[in-house]
Amino acid sequence: MSESNERGALTEAVFYILLSLYKPLHGYGIMQKVKEMSSERVDLGAGTLYGAINTLLQKEWIEPHPTSKSSRKKEYVITGHGREAVRTELDRLRELLTNGAKIAWGDPDE
Amino acid sequence: MIRMNKVVYRMFWDYEREEEWLNQMAAHRWALTRYFWARYEFEPCQSGEYIYRIELLEKSKKDRKSGEYLQLLKETGIMPIAFYMNWVYLRKPADRGPFQLYTDLDSRIAHYRRIKNMWYAIILAELAAAGINFYIGLTDLLYETRLSGWINFAVGVLLLIGGGMLFLYNRRLERKIKQLEDEHLVHE
């Protein structure tokens, strides 16, 4: 993947999946967590989630979390790179919010 | 009255129409339980008890990746009902909430592309088979073994028609992909 793509916005699905993995979770747990965080607004489809998990594993933004052998469910957890990506995205979102609020909500001081 | 299972033979090019039909059947209290080669077997169910979806897997169902994915589906209450090539027929009890496999534009586009590429591979195979049949038919007719020659021609024509219909369907898929990509320029 090229440098310019690395700096692009994260998709909503990716952003929420990363947030949900600050504590290890398995696939279904991610879906539930994301739904909860977004007050039911973001209801990830299984196909979308599975595709995103694979991409994030490839980019090493998340990694498999070792679980007890009795559990068949695979758990994942965010990596240092993943946290970095979230922080970069937060900076970008803050910039959007500041500019958006100034213009669309109208700041009388401007 | 006890309702027996019901068998219907039908063929679809368009998996989304097929999906719609299966959901209509479920609304009419018939739940798909088996599928193989245009043969659909239904068992009685409550009206709208299940929601059906059809998906083209990236790999065959025996692949480890597909196994992982199917495991995730099962955890969310989605059960595979039938497999056919890399297609999988899935259902979820309607009382477990809405059932969409792909919830953003990226993943919907990727799924359509996968289907489009699979059909193009089949169209190519059909064209090649049609060509072989025309060639055999032609050489047969030159040596005057008439009937088999005409049969080869007929098979060739059928293959061409099949390939042509698939091609038209694929053009429709391409338009859908284009629409989603345009949409993607504005939001995800």
HADDOCK unambig.tbl for C-alpha pairs under 7 A between the chains (distance, minus, plus):
assign (segid A and resid 27 and name CA) (segid B and resid 72 and name CA) 6.26 0.50 0.50
assign (segid A and resid 28 and name CA) (segid B and resid 72 and name CA) 6.65 0.50 0.50
assign (segid A and resid 28 and name CA) (segid B and resid 75 and name CA) 6.28 0.50 0.50
assign (segid A and resid 28 and name CA) (segid B and resid 76 and name CA) 6.36 0.50 0.50
assign (segid A and resid 44 and name CA) (segid B and resid 103 and name CA) 5.95 0.50 0.50
assign (segid A and resid 45 and name CA) (segid B and resid 100 and name CA) 5.43 0.50 0.50
assign (segid A and resid 45 and name CA) (segid B and resid 101 and name CA) 4.32 0.50 0.50
assign (segid A and resid 45 and name CA) (segid B and resid 102 and name CA) 4.95 0.50 0.50
assign (segid A and resid 45 and name CA) (segid B and resid 103 and name CA) 5.24 0.50 0.50
assign (segid A and resid 46 and name CA) (segid B and resid 73 and name CA) 6.42 0.50 0.50
assign (segid A and resid 46 and name CA) (segid B and resid 101 and name CA) 5.18 0.50 0.50
assign (segid A and resid 46 and name CA) (segid B and resid 102 and name CA) 6.95 0.50 0.50
assign (segid A and resid 47 and name CA) (segid B and resid 101 and name CA) 4.83 0.50 0.50
assign (segid A and resid 47 and name CA) (segid B and resid 102 and name CA) 5.36 0.50 0.50
assign (segid A and resid 48 and name CA) (segid B and resid 101 and name CA) 6.61 0.50 0.50
assign (segid A and resid 48 and name CA) (segid B and resid 102 and name CA) 4.96 0.50 0.50
assign (segid A and resid 48 and name CA) (segid B and resid 103 and name CA) 6.20 0.50 0.50
assign (segid A and resid 48 and name CA) (segid B and resid 104 and name CA) 7.00 0.50 0.50
assign (segid A and resid 48 and name CA) (segid B and resid 107 and name CA) 5.55 0.50 0.50
assign (segid A and resid 50 and name CA) (segid B and resid 69 and name CA) 6.77 0.50 0.50
